[in-house]
Amino acid sequence: MRDCRCEIPIESPNPRREGSCVRCGFAINEAWSSNNKTVAEFFGRLKEAVPFDPAIDPLIAEARRRELGGRRRFGNSFHGRENWREGCEEAADGALYAMLQTLVNRRKGESQEIALALTAAHHFAKAHEALRRLGTHDVHAISDFAAEDALAHQDLAPHRDGHISPPSAARD
Ligand SMILES: [Zn+2]
């Protein structure tokens, strides 16, 4: 039996027709569905690439939970969507969330943890760039600029008075 070629395959709710498309009746190839195998394949490769990075496991655990939660609800709708563009929006949101948390910390008079927030924003910028290239098949290596040191020097004292100092005054 040939594979379903519908733009967005819709899996049959009938257990006897599991894995087939209700639109065309053909099989939905599991190699391009979001399922336990394809999710494990992708994140297994990530784990293999950076086996000793402690940041990886919590991300994989949360991503797998979120994929499972969305799988039944969204099915194969991702085939009719520009996933890379959605990812770029999420990356921009992630950088904004980091900024917003510094404002919450500032209001409480706590350490704003600017270095952490900027590190998050920087990694989201890298993710934004890689996702854009994923969508446009631009396979050049993403820009390599080691900014960790520059970011580490941005750990400012909390601004208790609500005054925002310009970056040039931030190193006092
Ligand atoms: Zn189909």
py3Dmol code that shows the C-alpha trace and the ligand (Angstrom):
import py3Dmol

protein = """\
ATOM      1  CA  MET A   1       0.000   0.000   0.000  1.00  0.00           C
ATOM      2  CA  ARG A   2       1.354   3.425  -0.882  1.00  0.00           C
ATOM      3  CA  ASP A   3       1.832   6.205   1.633  1.00  0.00           C
ATOM      4  CA  CYS A   4      -0.686   8.970   2.212  1.00  0.00           C
ATOM      5  CA  ARG A   5       0.290  12.095   0.293  1.00  0.00           C
ATOM      6  CA  CYS A   6      -2.353  14.457   1.689  1.00  0.00           C
ATOM      7  CA  GLU A   7      -0.938  17.809   2.768  1.00  0.00           C
ATOM      8  CA  ILE A   8      -2.161  17.175   6.312  1.00  0.00           C
ATOM      9  CA  PRO A   9      -2.798  13.470   6.956  1.00  0.00           C
ATOM     10  CA  ILE A  10      -5.595  12.787   9.439  1.00  0.00           C
ATOM     11  CA  GLU A  11      -5.211   9.523  11.296  1.00  0.00           C
ATOM     12  CA  SER A  12      -8.277   7.326  11.461  1.00  0.00           C
ATOM     13  CA  PRO A  13      -9.915   7.196  14.911  1.00  0.00           C
ATOM     14  CA  ASN A  14     -11.008   3.635  14.089  1.00  0.00           C
ATOM     15  CA  PRO A  15      -8.620   1.269  15.949  1.00  0.00           C
ATOM     16  CA  ARG A  16      -8.917  -1.260  13.104  1.00  0.00           C
ATOM     17  CA  ARG A  17      -7.622   1.379  10.689  1.00  0.00           C
ATOM     18  CA  GLU A  18      -4.891   2.655  13.001  1.00  0.00           C
ATOM     19  CA  GLY A  19      -2.077   4.400  11.171  1.00  0.00           C
ATOM     20  CA  SER A  20      -4.128   5.073   8.052  1.00  0.00           C
ATOM     21  CA  CYS A  21      -5.423   8.401   6.767  1.00  0.00           C
ATOM     22  CA  VAL A  22      -9.190   9.030   6.854  1.00  0.00           C
ATOM     23  CA  ARG A  23      -8.908  11.300   3.808  1.00  0.00           C
ATOM     24  CA  CYS A  24      -7.264   8.934   1.344  1.00  0.00           C
ATOM     25  CA  GLY A  25      -7.252   5.580   3.183  1.00  0.00           C
ATOM     26  CA  PHE A  26      -3.524   5.090   2.620  1.00  0.00           C
ATOM     27  CA  ALA A  27      -0.951   4.461   5.351  1.00  0.00           C
ATOM     28  CA  ILE A  28       0.599   7.380   7.204  1.00  0.00           C
ATOM     29  CA  ASN A  29       4.322   6.663   7.104  1.00  0.00           C
ATOM     30  CA  GLU A  30       5.503   6.653  10.720  1.00  0.00           C
ATOM     31  CA  ALA A  31       8.881   8.036   9.642  1.00  0.00           C
ATOM     32  CA  TRP A  32       7.305  11.473   9.243  1.00  0.00           C
ATOM     33  CA  SER A  33       4.747  11.488  12.031  1.00  0.00           C
ATOM     34  CA  SER A  34       5.525  12.855  15.452  1.00  0.00           C
ATOM     35  CA  ASN A  35       5.602   9.634  17.482  1.00  0.00           C
ATOM     36  CA  ASN A  36       7.712   7.922  20.148  1.00  0.00           C
ATOM     37  CA  LYS A  37      10.199   6.670  17.556  1.00  0.00           C
ATOM     38  CA  THR A  38      10.802   9.934  15.694  1.00  0.00           C
ATOM     39  CA  VAL A  39      10.957  11.939  18.933  1.00  0.00           C
ATOM     40  CA  ALA A  40      13.419   9.431  20.467  1.00  0.00           C
ATOM     41  CA  GLU A  41      15.475   9.452  17.253  1.00  0.00           C
ATOM     42  CA  PHE A  42      15.858  13.245  17.261  1.00  0.00           C
ATOM     43  CA  PHE A  43      16.589  13.720  20.940  1.00  0.00           C
ATOM     44  CA  GLY A  44      18.797  10.616  20.981  1.00  0.00           C
ATOM     45  CA  ARG A  45      20.955  12.339  18.362  1.00  0.00           C
ATOM     46  CA  LEU A  46      21.066  15.495  20.460  1.00  0.00           C
ATOM     47  CA  LYS A  47      22.153  13.458  23.488  1.00  0.00           C
ATOM     48  CA  GLU A  48      24.827  11.697  21.426  1.00  0.00           C
ATOM     49  CA  ALA A  49      26.151  14.990  20.125  1.00  0.00           C
ATOM     50  CA  VAL A  50      26.572  16.589  23.572  1.00  0.00           C
ATOM     51  CA  PRO A  51      26.518  13.649  26.022  1.00  0.00           C
ATOM     52  CA  PHE A  52      28.038  15.519  28.955  1.00  0.00           C
ATOM     53  CA  ASP A  53      26.032  18.733  28.753  1.00  0.00           C
ATOM     54  CA  PRO A  54      23.863  18.837  31.906  1.00  0.00           C
ATOM     55  CA  ALA A  55      21.481  21.274  30.196  1.00  0.00           C
ATOM     56  CA  ILE A  56      20.246  18.616  27.785  1.00  0.00           C
ATOM     57  CA  ASP A  57      18.308  16.158  29.973  1.00  0.00           C
ATOM     58  CA  PRO A  58      15.848  18.629  31.547  1.00  0.00           C
ATOM     59  CA  LEU A  59      15.094  20.081  28.110  1.00  0.00           C
ATOM     60  CA  ILE A  60      14.527  16.648  26.573  1.00  0.00           C
ATOM     61  CA  ALA A  61      12.252  15.601  29.452  1.00  0.00           C
ATOM     62  CA  GLU A  62      10.127  18.735  29.112  1.00  0.00           C
ATOM     63  CA  ALA A  63      10.063  18.582  25.311  1.00  0.00           C
ATOM     64  CA  ARG A  64       8.918  14.953  25.383  1.00  0.00           C
ATOM     65  CA  ARG A  65       6.165  15.767  27.861  1.00  0.00           C
ATOM     66  CA  ARG A  66       4.989  18.649  25.690  1.00  0.00           C
ATOM     67  CA  GLU A  67       5.092  16.578  22.496  1.00  0.00           C
ATOM     68  CA  LEU A  68       2.985  13.854  24.134  1.00  0.00           C
ATOM     69  CA  GLY A  69       0.510  16.437  25.406  1.00  0.00           C
ATOM     70  CA  GLY A  70       0.094  17.967  21.938  1.00  0.00           C
ATOM     71  CA  ARG A  71       0.231  14.827  19.823  1.00  0.00           C
ATOM     72  CA  ARG A  72      -3.385  13.740  20.166  1.00  0.00           C
ATOM     73  CA  ARG A  73      -4.687  17.299  19.972  1.00  0.00           C
ATOM     74  CA  PHE A  74      -2.671  18.534  16.992  1.00  0.00           C
ATOM     75  CA  GLY A  75      -1.976  15.280  15.132  1.00  0.00           C
ATOM     76  CA  ASN A  76      -0.191  15.881  11.842  1.00  0.00           C
ATOM     77  CA  SER A  77      -1.224  19.526  11.488  1.00  0.00           C
ATOM     78  CA  PHE A  78       2.471  20.446  11.723  1.00  0.00           C
ATOM     79  CA  HIS A  79       2.820  19.280   8.103  1.00  0.00           C
ATOM     80  CA  GLY A  80       0.733  22.267   7.024  1.00  0.00           C
ATOM     81  CA  ARG A  81       2.674  24.790   9.078  1.00  0.00           C
ATOM     82  CA  GLU A  82       5.977  26.690   8.866  1.00  0.00           C
ATOM     83  CA  ASN A  83       7.426  25.104  11.990  1.00  0.00           C
ATOM     84  CA  TRP A  84      10.709  26.989  11.711  1.00  0.00           C
ATOM     85  CA  ARG A  85       8.833  30.310  11.758  1.00  0.00           C
ATOM     86  CA  GLU A  86       6.838  29.223  14.841  1.00  0.00           C
ATOM     87  CA  GLY A  87      10.152  28.316  16.470  1.00  0.00           C
ATOM     88  CA  CYS A  88      11.602  31.762  15.664  1.00  0.00           C
ATOM     89  CA  GLU A  89       8.618  33.383  17.372  1.00  0.00           C
ATOM     90  CA  GLU A  90       9.085  31.142  20.422  1.00  0.00           C
ATOM     91  CA  ALA A  91      12.792  32.043  20.524  1.00  0.00           C
ATOM     92  CA  ALA A  92      11.942  35.766  20.496  1.00  0.00           C
ATOM     93  CA  ASP A  93       9.364  35.086  23.232  1.00  0.00           C
ATOM     94  CA  GLY A  94      11.972  33.203  25.261  1.00  0.00           C
ATOM     95  CA  ALA A  95      14.335  36.189  25.145  1.00  0.00           C
ATOM     96  CA  LEU A  96      11.465  38.462  26.209  1.00  0.00           C
ATOM     97  CA  TYR A  97      10.542  36.151  29.104  1.00  0.00           C
ATOM     98  CA  ALA A  98      14.135  36.379  30.314  1.00  0.00           C
ATOM     99  CA  MET A  99      13.940  40.188  30.195  1.00  0.00           C
ATOM    100  CA  LEU A 100      10.564  40.217  31.973  1.00  0.00           C
ATOM    101  CA  GLN A 101      11.900  38.028  34.792  1.00  0.00           C
ATOM    102  CA  THR A 102      14.681  40.582  35.398  1.00  0.00           C
ATOM    103  CA  LEU A 103      11.969  43.241  35.840  1.00  0.00           C
ATOM    104  CA  VAL A 104      10.115  41.036  38.343  1.00  0.00           C
ATOM    105  CA  ASN A 105      13.382  40.525  40.249  1.00  0.00           C
ATOM    106  CA  ARG A 106      14.146  44.261  40.057  1.00  0.00           C
ATOM    107  CA  ARG A 107      10.753  45.185  41.509  1.00  0.00           C
ATOM    108  CA  LYS A 108      11.294  42.803  44.440  1.00  0.00           C
ATOM    109  CA  GLY A 109      14.689  44.355  45.088  1.00  0.00           C
ATOM    110  CA  GLU A 110      16.345  41.003  44.402  1.00  0.00           C
ATOM    111  CA  SER A 111      19.413  40.421  42.288  1.00  0.00           C
ATOM    112  CA  GLN A 112      18.222  40.708  38.721  1.00  0.00           C
ATOM    113  CA  GLU A 113      20.619  38.000  37.504  1.00  0.00           C
ATOM    114  CA  ILE A 114      21.281  39.971  34.343  1.00  0.00           C
ATOM    115  CA  ALA A 115      24.064  37.605  33.253  1.00  0.00           C
ATOM    116  CA  LEU A 116      21.690  34.634  33.317  1.00  0.00           C
ATOM    117  CA  ALA A 117      18.971  36.529  31.474  1.00  0.00           C
ATOM    118  CA  LEU A 118      21.417  37.688  28.787  1.00  0.00           C
ATOM    119  CA  THR A 119      22.788  34.151  28.473  1.00  0.00           C
ATOM    120  CA  ALA A 120      19.245  32.919  27.892  1.00  0.00           C
ATOM    121  CA  ALA A 121      18.638  35.695  25.339  1.00  0.00           C
ATOM    122  CA  HIS A 122      21.898  34.874  23.581  1.00  0.00           C
ATOM    123  CA  HIS A 123      21.022  31.175  23.279  1.00  0.00           C
ATOM    124  CA  PHE A 124      17.570  32.104  22.006  1.00  0.00           C
ATOM    125  CA  ALA A 125      19.285  34.288  19.381  1.00  0.00           C
ATOM    126  CA  LYS A 126      21.333  31.261  18.296  1.00  0.00           C
ATOM    127  CA  ALA A 127      18.179  29.163  18.188  1.00  0.00           C
ATOM    128  CA  HIS A 128      16.455  31.892  16.147  1.00  0.00           C
ATOM    129  CA  GLU A 129      19.312  31.903  13.640  1.00  0.00           C
ATOM    130  CA  ALA A 130      19.461  28.093  13.343  1.00  0.00           C
ATOM    131  CA  LEU A 131      15.677  27.830  12.916  1.00  0.00           C
ATOM    132  CA  ARG A 132      15.704  30.489  10.186  1.00  0.00           C
ATOM    133  CA  ARG A 133      18.355  28.488   8.354  1.00  0.00           C
ATOM    134  CA  LEU A 134      16.416  25.275   8.875  1.00  0.00           C
ATOM    135  CA  GLY A 135      13.459  26.895   7.139  1.00  0.00           C
ATOM    136  CA  THR A 136      15.512  28.293   4.272  1.00  0.00           C
ATOM    137  CA  HIS A 137      17.907  25.316   3.887  1.00  0.00           C
ATOM    138  CA  ASP A 138      20.864  27.537   4.603  1.00  0.00           C
ATOM    139  CA  VAL A 139      23.236  24.875   5.857  1.00  0.00           C
ATOM    140  CA  HIS A 140      26.199  27.082   6.700  1.00  0.00           C
ATOM    141  CA  ALA A 141      27.386  26.722  10.259  1.00  0.00           C
ATOM    142  CA  ILE A 142      25.680  29.208  12.515  1.00  0.00           C
ATOM    143  CA  SER A 143      27.689  32.211  13.598  1.00  0.00           C
ATOM    144  CA  ASP A 144      30.271  31.364  16.190  1.00  0.00           C
ATOM    145  CA  PHE A 145      30.831  34.155  18.641  1.00  0.00           C
ATOM    146  CA  ALA A 146      31.842  33.259  22.170  1.00  0.00           C
ATOM    147  CA  ALA A 147      29.971  35.813  24.235  1.00  0.00           C
ATOM    148  CA  GLU A 148      29.887  33.983  27.568  1.00  0.00           C
ATOM    149  CA  ASP A 149      32.630  36.172  29.066  1.00  0.00           C
ATOM    150  CA  ALA A 150      31.002  39.396  27.881  1.00  0.00           C
ATOM    151  CA  LEU A 151      27.669  38.231  29.319  1.00  0.00           C
ATOM    152  CA  ALA A 152      29.201  37.216  32.650  1.00  0.00           C
ATOM    153  CA  HIS A 153      30.350  40.802  33.212  1.00  0.00           C
ATOM    154  CA  GLN A 154      26.791  42.047  32.983  1.00  0.00           C
ATOM    155  CA  ASP A 155      25.788  40.805  36.428  1.00  0.00           C
ATOM    156  CA  LEU A 156      24.525  44.101  37.774  1.00  0.00           C
ATOM    157  CA  ALA A 157      23.466  45.107  41.245  1.00  0.00           C
ATOM    158  CA  PRO A 158      19.700  45.325  41.623  1.00  0.00           C
ATOM    159  CA  HIS A 159      18.163  48.652  40.718  1.00  0.00           C
ATOM    160  CA  ARG A 160      16.184  49.350  43.867  1.00  0.00           C
ATOM    161  CA  ASP A 161      15.266  52.893  42.878  1.00  0.00           C
ATOM    162  CA  GLY A 162      13.817  51.863  39.547  1.00  0.00           C
ATOM    163  CA  HIS A 163      16.486  53.859  37.739  1.00  0.00           C
ATOM    164  CA  ILE A 164      17.773  52.200  34.603  1.00  0.00           C
ATOM    165  CA  SER A 165      21.463  52.843  34.126  1.00  0.00           C
ATOM    166  CA  PRO A 166      22.872  52.816  30.625  1.00  0.00           C
ATOM    167  CA  PRO A 167      25.129  49.807  29.886  1.00  0.00           C
ATOM    168  CA  SER A 168      28.271  52.009  30.013  1.00  0.00           C
ATOM    169  CA  ALA A 169      27.588  52.793  33.682  1.00  0.00           C
ATOM    170  CA  ALA A 170      26.814  49.201  34.516  1.00  0.00           C
ATOM    171  CA  ARG A 171      30.296  48.037  35.428  1.00  0.00           C
ATOM    172  CA  ASP A 172      30.810  50.259  38.494  1.00  0.00           C
TER     173      ASP A 172
END
"""
ligand_1 = """\
1
ZN
Zn -4.111 10.902 3.235
"""
view = py3Dmol.view(width=600, height=400)
view.addModel(protein, "pdb")
view.setStyle({"model": 0}, {"cartoon": {"style": "trace"}})
view.addModel(ligand_1, "xyz")
view.setStyle({"model": 1}, {"stick": {}})
view.zoomTo()
view.show()
